[in-house]
Amino acid sequence: MAPLHPHRAFWLIAATSVMVLFASAAPSPLYPVYQELWGFSSLTLTLVFAVYVVTMLMSLLTVGSLSDHIGRRPVLAVALVLLIISMILFVVAGDVGTLLAARALQGLATGAAMGTLTATTVDLQPTARMGSAIVGAAPAMGLACGVAVAGLLVEYAPAPRILVFEIILSLLAGLLIALLVVPETGQRGGFESRRHLAVTLAPQISVPRVVRGAFLASAPALIATWSLAGLYLSLGSSAVSSVFGVTNHGAAGLVLFGFFACAAMTSLLITGRSSTVKSAFGYPALAAGVLISLSGVLVESLPLYVIGSIVAGSGWASTFLGAMDNISAATPATQRGQVYSSVFVASYLAFSAPAVIAGILVSHIGLRDTIIGYVCYVLIIALIGATLTVVTRRRSSGAVRGTDTVAGETFPRAEPVARS
């Protein structure tokens, strides 16, 4: 079977990225249904969320760089098979234990897939601009469609606990078959010894020295954006139902859809801009959006909350893309799997840890106070990131001003000689 042209393979990998995140978000609108059906507590609900995050992080920490050694396709194939099995568990779930098992397996599969999918996207990108757009838009679009479609099916479709997972299962099976014609883009150097294999699979977050500066400078952007995504996916539905009185699952899903859909649209529109422009727009939009959304919660205005979500979604995409552009520019092709897995470790820690803490705090201090505290946390991280970006940019400009370029080579600029 002849491999696909790289441009077509690029779009197939983009679709796979969307579907993995679609599957990740799909169970969220069903949690109230499970809770009512099986009568478990909010603590158990937090555990269901946490087990997914823990297993996903374990996967990222252990097999994140595996595709740099054995190729991209084998890792993606195993991840898709695990995702399909997790969808089957969701379909047959009749108690909390099976739900936990399904979510845990889904976490393992998502962790194995995300870093590899991002590396493959960059490997196959027709242009750097298009690759950047898809890296930013795919996660947002997957999450947006996941919460919206699942919410609508829960509200209006028959067998809401089953249908969405059957649909996802079918689409994943098609993508698994299509993977057979995707060209291999990763190195297949294998391992020098068993010790080399053991060291590679040992839980670790490792960033090559050449990438560390860009990674550390971008860390606040990753933390701020994914913490905000965790806020919307963990407390968003509760805010929409408790504060604004929206009990329709489909409508609640569409409200969350607004945030992620705007993020995806912004990713496509801003992709041609430099990382400096993206950060300069992203941080202020992120801050303004969360403040407007918080105002909507405090005055119980749903339109204000939706407007804030749209603005915040735009800031989310711009800030995240600016960070990813800086990291991608510094990453060697042979270490993309390792670096992007480390990116998602940082991102999903930021996504999950505050959300779990917020889920616990809601029962103690209430929803509004928890949201206020969460927003303050996101704003502080965004302020740190914006400050660090400005400082880094000034240092870079100073370094450029202190050099001269002659015949393509860069030399330190000579200081003028004082005349007596």
C-alpha positions in Angstrom: 0.0 0.0 0.0 1.5 3.3 -1.2 2.0 5.9 1.5 0.0 9.1 1.4 1.5 12.3 0.1 3.0 14.2 3.1 0.5 17.0 2.7 -2.5 14.6 2.9 -0.9 12.8 5.8 -0.5 16.1 7.6 -4.3 16.6 7.5 -4.9 13.0 8.6 -2.6 13.6 11.7 -4.4 16.9 12.4 -7.8 15.0 12.4 -6.3 12.4 14.7 -5.2 15.1 17.1 -8.7 16.6 17.1 -10.3 13.2 17.8 -8.0 12.3 20.7 -8.9 15.6 22.5 -12.6 15.1 21.4 -12.6 11.8 23.2 -10.9 13.4 26.2 -13.6 16.0 26.6 -16.6 13.8 25.7 -17.1 12.3 29.2 -17.4 15.7 30.9 -21.0 16.5 30.2 -21.9 12.9 31.2 -20.5 13.2 34.8 -23.8 14.6 36.2 -25.6 11.7 34.5 -23.3 9.1 36.1 -23.5 10.8 39.4 -27.3 10.8 39.4 -27.5 7.3 38.1 -25.0 5.7 40.5 -25.3 8.1 43.4 -21.6 8.8 44.0 -20.1 11.8 45.8 -18.4 14.9 44.5 -15.1 13.4 45.9 -15.6 10.4 43.7 -16.2 12.6 40.8 -13.0 14.4 41.5 -11.3 11.0 41.6 -12.7 10.1 38.2 -11.1 13.3 36.8 -7.8 12.8 38.7 -7.3 9.2 37.6 -7.3 10.3 34.0 -4.8 13.0 34.6 -2.5 10.7 36.7 -2.3 8.0 34.1 -1.9 10.5 31.3 1.1 12.1 33.1 2.6 8.6 33.7 2.3 7.9 30.0 3.9 11.2 29.0 6.7 10.7 31.5 7.5 7.2 30.4 6.8 6.8 26.7 6.9 10.4 25.7 10.2 10.2 23.8 9.7 6.6 22.5 8.7 7.8 19.1 12.1 9.4 18.7 13.6 5.9 18.9 11.1 3.5 17.2 9.2 5.8 15.0 6.0 7.8 15.2 3.5 5.2 13.7 4.0 2.4 16.2 3.4 4.7 19.1 0.3 6.2 17.5 -1.1 2.8 16.6 -0.8 1.5 20.2 -2.3 4.7 21.5 -5.3 4.5 19.2 -5.9 0.8 20.1 -5.9 1.7 23.8 -8.3 4.6 23.1 -10.7 2.2 21.3 -10.6 -0.2 24.2 -11.4 2.7 26.6 -14.4 3.6 24.5 -15.6 0.0 24.7 -15.3 0.3 28.5 -17.3 3.5 28.5 -20.0 1.8 26.4 -20.4 -1.2 28.8 -19.8 0.8 32.1 -22.4 -0.1 34.7 -20.6 1.2 37.8 -17.9 3.6 39.1 -15.2 0.9 38.9 -15.6 0.4 35.2 -15.8 4.2 34.7 -12.5 4.6 36.5 -10.9 1.9 34.4 -12.1 3.5 31.2 -10.8 6.9 32.2 -7.5 5.5 33.4 -6.9 3.7 30.1 -8.0 6.8 28.2 -5.4 8.8 30.1 -2.6 6.3 29.2 -3.6 6.4 25.5 -3.9 10.2 25.4 -0.5 10.7 27.1 1.2 8.4 24.6 -0.5 10.1 21.6 -0.3 13.8 22.3 3.5 14.4 22.2 3.8 12.0 19.3 1.0 13.7 17.3 2.5 17.1 17.8 5.9 15.9 16.7 4.4 14.2 13.6 2.5 17.4 12.8 5.7 19.4 12.8 7.5 16.6 10.8 4.8 16.8 8.1 3.9 20.5 8.1 3.7 21.9 4.6 4.8 25.3 6.0 5.9 26.4 9.5 2.8 28.7 9.5 0.4 25.8 8.8 2.1 23.6 11.4 1.8 26.3 14.0 -1.9 26.8 13.2 -2.7 23.1 13.6 -0.6 22.7 16.8 -2.7 25.5 18.4 -6.1 24.8 16.8 -6.3 21.0 17.1 -6.4 20.8 20.9 -8.9 23.6 21.2 -11.1 22.3 18.4 -11.1 18.8 19.9 -12.1 20.0 23.3 -14.7 22.4 21.9 -16.4 19.7 19.8 -16.1 17.1 22.5 -18.0 19.1 25.1 -20.5 20.5 22.6 -21.4 17.3 20.8 -21.5 15.2 24.0 -23.7 17.8 25.6 -26.2 17.8 22.7 -26.3 14.0 22.6 -26.9 13.8 26.4 -29.8 16.2 26.1 -31.5 15.1 22.9 -30.2 11.7 21.6 -31.3 8.3 22.7 -28.9 6.2 24.9 -26.8 9.3 25.8 -24.4 7.2 27.9 -23.5 5.0 25.0 -24.1 6.8 21.6 -21.2 9.4 21.9 -18.7 6.7 22.7 -19.9 4.5 19.9 -19.4 7.4 17.5 -15.9 8.1 18.8 -15.0 4.4 18.6 -16.0 4.2 15.0 -14.0 7.3 14.0 -11.0 6.1 15.9 -11.1 2.7 14.2 -11.2 4.5 10.8 -8.2 6.6 11.8 -6.3 3.5 13.0 -6.8 1.9 9.5 -5.8 5.2 7.8 -2.6 5.3 9.8 -1.3 2.4 7.7 -0.7 4.8 4.8 0.9 7.6 6.8 4.6 7.9 6.0 7.0 7.3 8.9 8.7 10.6 9.9 10.6 9.6 13.0 14.0 8.0 13.4 14.1 4.3 13.8 17.5 4.0 15.5 16.1 1.7 18.2 18.1 1.3 21.5 21.8 0.6 22.0 21.1 -1.7 24.9 18.6 -2.8 27.5 19.9 -0.1 29.8 19.3 2.5 27.1 15.7 1.3 26.8 15.3 1.3 30.6 16.6 4.8 30.9 14.3 6.0 28.1 11.2 4.5 29.7 12.1 5.6 33.2 9.6 8.3 34.4 11.3 11.7 33.7 10.7 15.1 32.3 13.7 15.9 30.2 14.4 18.9 28.0 17.6 19.0 25.9 20.0 21.7 26.9 19.6 23.6 23.7 15.8 24.0 24.3 15.8 24.7 28.0 16.0 28.5 27.7 13.0 28.7 25.4 11.1 26.1 27.5 11.6 27.9 30.8 10.7 31.3 29.2 7.5 29.7 27.8 6.5 27.8 31.0 4.3 30.6 32.4 2.3 30.7 29.2 1.8 26.9 29.2 0.7 27.1 32.9 -1.6 30.1 32.5 -3.4 28.8 29.4 -3.9 25.2 30.5 -4.9 26.2 34.0 -7.6 28.4 32.4 -8.7 25.4 30.2 -8.9 23.3 33.4 -11.1 26.0 35.0 -13.6 25.9 32.2 -13.8 22.1 32.0 -13.9 21.5 35.7 -16.0 24.4 37.0 -17.5 25.7 33.8 -20.5 23.4 33.8 -21.2 24.0 37.5 -21.1 27.8 36.9 -23.4 27.6 34.0 -26.0 25.5 35.9 -25.6 26.9 39.4 -25.0 30.6 38.8 -27.0 31.1 35.6 -29.6 28.4 36.0 -28.9 26.7 32.7 -30.0 23.1 33.2 -30.0 22.0 29.5 -26.9 19.9 28.9 -26.8 20.9 25.2 -26.9 24.7 26.1 -24.2 24.2 28.8 -22.0 22.4 26.3 -22.4 25.2 23.8 -21.4 27.8 26.3 -18.1 25.9 26.9 -17.9 25.4 23.2 -17.6 29.2 22.8 -14.4 29.4 24.7 -12.6 26.6 22.8 -14.1 27.4 19.4 -12.8 31.0 19.7 -9.4 29.6 20.7 -9.4 27.4 17.6 -10.5 30.2 15.3 -7.9 32.6 16.7 -5.2 29.9 16.2 -6.0 29.9 12.5 -6.2 33.7 12.1 -3.1 34.7 14.1 -0.8 31.9 12.9 1.2 34.1 10.4 2.2 36.5 13.2 5.5 36.4 15.1 5.6 34.8 18.5 6.2 38.3 19.9 3.0 39.6 18.4 1.1 36.5 19.6 2.3 37.0 23.2 1.7 40.8 23.1 -1.9 40.2 22.1 -2.4 36.9 24.0 -1.6 37.9 27.6 -3.8 41.0 27.8 -6.7 39.2 26.1 -6.3 36.3 28.5 -6.4 38.6 31.5 -9.3 40.7 30.2 -11.3 37.6 29.3 -11.1 36.0 32.7 -11.9 39.3 34.4 -15.0 39.8 32.2 -16.1 36.2 32.8 -15.6 36.6 36.5 -17.7 39.8 36.4 -20.4 37.8 34.7 -20.4 35.2 37.5 -20.5 37.9 40.2 -23.4 39.8 38.7 -25.1 36.6 37.4 -25.0 37.8 33.8 -24.8 35.0 31.3 -24.1 37.3 28.2 -21.2 38.9 30.1 -19.8 35.5 31.0 -20.1 34.3 27.3 -18.3 37.5 26.1 -15.6 37.0 28.6 -15.2 33.4 27.5 -14.8 34.4 23.9 -12.2 37.0 24.7 -10.4 34.6 27.0 -10.4 31.9 24.3 -8.8 34.3 21.9 -6.1 35.1 24.5 -5.6 31.4 25.3 -4.8 30.5 21.7 -2.5 33.5 21.1 -0.5 32.9 24.3 -0.2 29.2 23.8 0.8 29.5 20.2 3.4 32.1 21.0 5.0 29.7 23.6 4.8 26.8 21.2 6.5 28.8 18.4 9.4 29.7 20.6 9.8 26.0 21.7 9.5 24.6 18.2 12.1 27.0 16.8 14.6 25.8 19.4 13.8 22.0 19.1 16.0 19.7 16.9 14.0 17.4 14.6 15.4 14.3 16.3 14.2 15.3 19.7 10.7 16.5 19.0 8.9 13.6 20.7 10.8 14.2 23.9 10.3 18.0 23.9 6.6 18.0 23.0 5.9 15.3 25.6 7.6 17.5 28.2 5.4 20.4 27.0 2.3 18.4 27.6 3.5 17.2 31.0 3.8 20.8 32.1 0.5 21.7 30.4 -1.5 18.9 31.9 -0.1 19.4 35.3 -1.3 23.0 35.1 -4.6 21.7 33.6 -5.2 19.2 36.3 -3.7 20.1 39.7 -5.6 23.4 40.1 -8.8 21.8 38.9 -8.6 19.0 41.4 -7.8 21.5 44.2 -10.7 23.7 43.1 -13.0 20.6 43.1 -12.2 20.0 46.7 -12.5 23.7 47.7 -15.9 24.1 46.2 -17.4 21.9 49.0 -15.7 24.0 51.6 -15.8 27.7 50.5 -18.4 27.6 47.7 -18.4 27.9 44.0 -18.0 31.7 43.7 -15.1 32.1 46.1 -13.4 29.1 44.4 -13.8 30.8 41.0 -12.5 34.1 42.3 -9.4 32.3 43.8 -8.8 30.4 40.5 -9.1 33.5 38.4 -6.6 35.4 40.7 -4.2 32.4 40.3 -4.4 32.5 36.5 -3.9 36.3 36.4 -0.8 36.1 38.6 0.8 33.4 36.3 -0.2 35.5 33.2 1.5 38.6 34.7 4.6 36.6 35.5 4.7 35.3 31.9 4.1 38.7 30.3 6.9 40.2 32.5 9.3 37.4 31.6 8.4 37.8 27.9 9.2 41.6 28.0 12.5 41.0 29.9 13.5 38.2 27.5 12.7 40.3 24.4 14.7 43.3 25.7 17.7 41.1 26.4 17.4 39.6 22.9 17.2 43.1 21.3 20.2 44.2 23.4 22.2 41.2 22.2 21.3 41.9 18.6 22.3 45.6 19.0 25.6 44.5 20.4 26.6 42.6 17.2 27.5 43.4 13.7 26.9 41.2 10.7 29.6 41.0 8.0 29.3 38.7 5.0 26.7 36.6 6.8 28.8 36.2 10.0 27.9 37.8 13.3 30.6 39.5 15.4 30.5 41.5 18.6 30.3 45.2 17.9 33.5 47.0 18.5 33.4 49.7 21.1 34.4 53.2 19.9 38.0 54.2 20.7 38.2 57.2 23.0 40.2 60.0 21.6 42.4 62.1 23.8 
